[in-house]
Amino acid sequence: MIDSRLFSERLREIVGTEAATRFAKEVGIPDSTFSRAFNGKEILNWEHLERIERIKGVSPAWLLGLTDKCSQLPLNGFASCGLAQGWFSEQKTGGTVLIADYDPRPDDFAVYAKGESMRPAGIENGALCIVAPSSPIRTGKPVFVRAEFFNKGKRQEIGSIKLLDSDDSDSFRLRGWLPAVGETGQSPFFDIRPKSAVLFIAPVVRVYNIAKAPLNRSDSVPYNKRAVEICLNLLKPYYGGTNSDRLATLFDILYRKIQKSENVDWNTVAEIMSEVSDKAE
């Protein structure tokens, strides 16, 4: 069975110094339910685990103790995706955020998107975005940009997330989308920034949407304690010699099969293990 004490420890780790009641409200979990899990008395159900994954980027596999892979990234506040063409002074908040199943580079960091100018590119208002300064930027992909502006003779640094539309020797051509008007969808705009005025640019490599994420995704599987117990019992022989990522994938496949039928035997486990191994190579 899943260790509720370990679950509580990992839950406390992602809550950090934030008040538990505030965290519960942010992820949409009833306070009494969250309190019982926070104090090691029960495990959150699958829907609640998915909400934490969408909002905090922490996978159920890590919270359930099926993998130990989790990274702590600096949280650099908000990146603008709104207000006219989506540029204004950055807001700094500081702190850190835990990201599961992700191998960060030393200079990776996270920001929250603020605004809706990147919705057509799949970045909602409030999305948690991972920025990787050491990775190359690519056209057609989102980037985090910090540029230099002069307002009434005063120098300002302003930041935003945009789609990199093109890149030449002199400038970056960035794309965003204006607010929808009536029944008309969001229309694109293009912002050409001289490279001499761009202080920093890096790709957005992962996005966790929060506010608009559907509660019932097509791949969503309800939490079933009995199915979890069966999975863990069947997988016991593989605990010691299996990579944690592969074991988490195996658990996910096996769990879904058991949700449909509890008649899953060792042959099924071996078949799935072989399938996962082939995909990993």
C-alpha positions in Angstrom: 0.0 0.0 0.0 1.0 3.6 -0.5 2.6 5.1 2.6 0.4 8.0 3.8 3.2 9.3 5.9 5.5 9.6 2.8 2.6 11.2 0.9 2.1 13.7 3.8 5.9 14.5 3.8 5.9 15.2 0.0 2.7 17.2 0.2 4.3 19.3 3.0 7.3 19.8 0.7 5.4 21.3 -2.1 3.3 23.5 0.3 6.5 24.8 1.8 6.0 27.9 4.0 2.6 28.7 2.5 -0.4 28.2 4.7 -2.0 24.8 4.1 -5.5 26.4 3.8 -4.3 28.9 1.2 -2.7 26.1 -0.8 -5.9 24.0 -0.6 -7.9 26.9 -1.9 -5.5 27.6 -4.7 -5.7 24.0 -6.1 -9.4 23.7 -5.4 -9.4 21.0 -2.8 -11.8 21.2 0.2 -9.9 22.3 3.3 -11.0 19.4 5.5 -9.9 16.9 2.8 -6.6 18.5 2.3 -6.0 18.8 6.1 -6.4 15.0 6.5 -3.9 14.3 3.7 -1.6 17.0 5.0 -1.5 15.3 8.4 -0.9 11.8 7.0 -4.4 10.4 7.7 -5.4 9.7 4.1 -4.3 9.9 0.4 -5.9 12.5 -1.9 -8.1 11.0 -4.7 -7.1 11.0 -8.3 -8.9 14.2 -9.3 -7.2 16.1 -6.5 -3.8 14.7 -7.5 -4.4 15.9 -11.1 -5.3 19.3 -9.9 -2.0 19.6 -8.0 -0.2 18.4 -11.1 -1.9 21.0 -13.4 -1.3 23.9 -11.0 2.0 23.0 -9.3 3.6 20.8 -11.9 4.1 17.9 -9.4 3.1 14.5 -10.8 0.9 12.0 -8.9 3.7 9.4 -9.3 6.1 11.6 -7.2 3.4 12.4 -4.5 2.5 8.7 -4.3 6.1 7.7 -3.8 6.4 5.8 -7.2 9.3 8.0 -8.3 11.9 10.1 -6.4 12.6 12.4 -9.4 11.6 16.0 -8.4 13.5 19.3 -9.0 13.3 22.6 -7.2 13.5 25.7 -9.5 13.7 29.4 -8.7 10.4 31.2 -9.2 11.1 34.6 -10.8 7.6 36.1 -10.6 5.3 37.0 -13.4 5.8 37.3 -17.2 3.4 39.5 -19.0 0.9 38.1 -21.5 -1.6 40.9 -21.5 -2.2 44.7 -21.4 -2.2 46.1 -24.9 0.5 44.2 -26.7 1.6 42.3 -23.6 4.6 44.3 -22.3 5.0 45.9 -18.9 7.4 46.0 -16.0 8.0 42.5 -14.5 6.8 41.7 -11.1 9.2 39.9 -8.9 8.0 37.4 -6.2 11.0 35.1 -5.6 10.7 31.8 -4.0 10.9 28.3 -5.5 8.6 25.7 -7.1 8.9 21.9 -7.3 8.7 20.2 -10.7 8.4 16.5 -10.9 9.8 14.3 -13.7 12.0 17.0 -15.1 15.8 17.3 -15.4 16.6 21.0 -15.1 19.8 22.7 -16.1 21.5 24.8 -13.5 20.1 28.1 -14.8 16.4 27.0 -15.5 13.7 29.0 -13.7 9.9 29.3 -13.6 7.6 32.2 -14.2 3.8 32.6 -14.1 2.2 33.9 -17.2 -0.1 36.9 -16.6 -2.6 37.8 -19.3 -4.2 36.2 -22.3 -2.2 37.3 -25.3 -0.7 33.8 -25.6 -3.8 31.7 -25.3 -3.8 30.7 -29.0 -0.3 29.3 -28.4 -1.5 27.2 -25.5 -0.4 29.4 -22.6 -3.3 30.4 -20.4 -3.5 33.2 -17.9 -1.8 31.9 -14.7 0.2 29.1 -16.5 3.4 28.0 -14.8 6.1 28.3 -17.5 9.6 26.7 -17.3 12.3 28.8 -19.0 15.6 27.2 -20.0 18.3 29.8 -20.8 20.8 27.2 -21.8 18.5 25.7 -24.5 18.4 27.1 -28.0 15.4 29.3 -29.1 13.4 28.1 -32.1 11.0 29.8 -34.5 7.4 28.9 -33.9 8.0 28.2 -30.2 7.3 30.4 -27.2 10.1 32.4 -25.6 10.6 34.5 -22.5 11.9 38.0 -23.5 13.3 40.8 -21.4 13.8 44.0 -23.4 15.0 47.6 -22.8 12.6 50.5 -23.1 12.9 54.3 -22.5 9.9 56.0 -21.0 10.1 59.8 -20.5 13.9 59.5 -20.6 14.0 56.7 -18.0 15.4 53.3 -18.9 13.1 50.4 -18.1 13.4 46.6 -18.4 10.2 44.9 -19.3 9.5 41.2 -19.8 7.0 39.1 -21.7 6.3 35.7 -23.2 5.8 35.7 -27.0 6.0 33.3 -29.9 9.2 33.7 -31.8 8.0 34.2 -35.4 11.3 34.9 -37.0 14.9 35.7 -36.2 17.4 37.6 -38.4 20.7 39.2 -37.9 19.2 42.5 -36.6 15.9 41.7 -34.8 13.5 39.3 -33.4 9.9 39.2 -34.8 7.6 38.2 -32.0 3.9 37.2 -32.2 1.1 37.7 -29.7 -2.6 37.9 -29.9 -5.0 40.8 -29.1 -8.1 40.3 -27.0 -11.1 38.8 -28.8 -13.7 41.3 -30.0 -17.3 40.0 -30.0 -17.6 36.7 -31.7 -14.3 37.2 -33.5 -11.4 35.2 -32.1 -8.1 36.7 -31.0 -6.2 38.3 -33.9 -2.4 38.1 -34.0 0.0 41.1 -33.8 3.7 41.2 -34.5 6.3 43.0 -32.4 9.7 43.6 -34.0 12.4 44.1 -31.4 16.0 45.1 -32.4 18.5 42.7 -30.9 20.4 45.6 -29.5 17.4 46.3 -27.2 16.8 42.6 -26.1 18.6 42.0 -22.9 17.5 38.3 -22.5 15.7 35.7 -24.5 15.2 32.0 -23.8 12.8 29.3 -24.7 9.7 28.3 -22.7 10.2 24.5 -22.5 7.3 23.4 -20.4 3.9 24.9 -19.6 1.5 23.9 -16.8 -1.9 25.5 -17.5 -4.0 26.3 -14.4 -7.1 28.4 -14.7 -8.6 27.0 -17.9 -7.5 23.3 -17.5 -10.5 21.0 -17.8 -11.3 18.9 -14.7 -12.1 15.8 -16.8 -9.4 15.2 -19.3 -9.8 12.5 -21.9 -6.9 10.6 -20.3 -8.1 11.1 -16.7 -8.4 7.9 -14.6 -10.4 8.0 -11.3 -8.6 7.1 -8.1 -9.2 3.6 -7.0 -7.5 2.4 -3.8 -8.0 -1.3 -4.5 -6.5 -0.9 -8.0 -3.4 0.9 -6.5 -3.0 -2.0 -4.0 -3.1 -4.5 -6.8 -0.6 -2.6 -8.9 1.9 -2.3 -6.1 1.6 -6.0 -5.2 2.2 -7.0 -8.8 5.1 -4.6 -9.2 7.0 -5.7 -6.0 9.5 -7.9 -7.9 10.5 -4.9 -10.1 11.1 -2.3 -7.4 14.8 -2.9 -6.9 16.1 -3.2 -10.5 13.8 -0.8 -12.4 14.5 2.8 -13.2 12.0 5.0 -11.3 10.7 6.7 -14.5 10.1 3.4 -16.2 8.4 2.0 -13.0 6.1 5.1 -12.9 5.2 4.5 -16.5 4.6 0.8 -15.9 2.4 1.6 -12.9 0.3 4.1 -15.0 -0.3 1.5 -17.8 -1.0 -1.3 -15.3 -3.4 0.9 -13.2 -5.5 1.7 -16.3 -5.8 -1.9 -17.2 -6.8 -2.9 -13.7 -9.4 -0.1 -13.7 -11.1 -2.0 -16.5 -10.6 -5.5 -15.1 -9.0 -6.8 -11.9 -8.0 -10.0 -13.8 -4.4 -8.9 -14.5 -1.8 -11.6 -14.0 2.0 -11.8 -14.1 1.9 -12.4 -17.9 0.2 -9.0 -18.3 2.8 -7.4 -16.1 5.7 -9.0 -18.0 4.1 -7.9 -21.3 3.8 -4.3 -20.2 7.3 -4.3 -18.8 8.6 -5.4 -22.1 6.6 -2.8 -23.9 7.9 0.0 -21.6 11.5 -1.3 -22.0 11.2 -1.2 -25.8 9.8 2.4 -25.7 12.6 3.5 -23.4 15.4 2.2 -25.7 
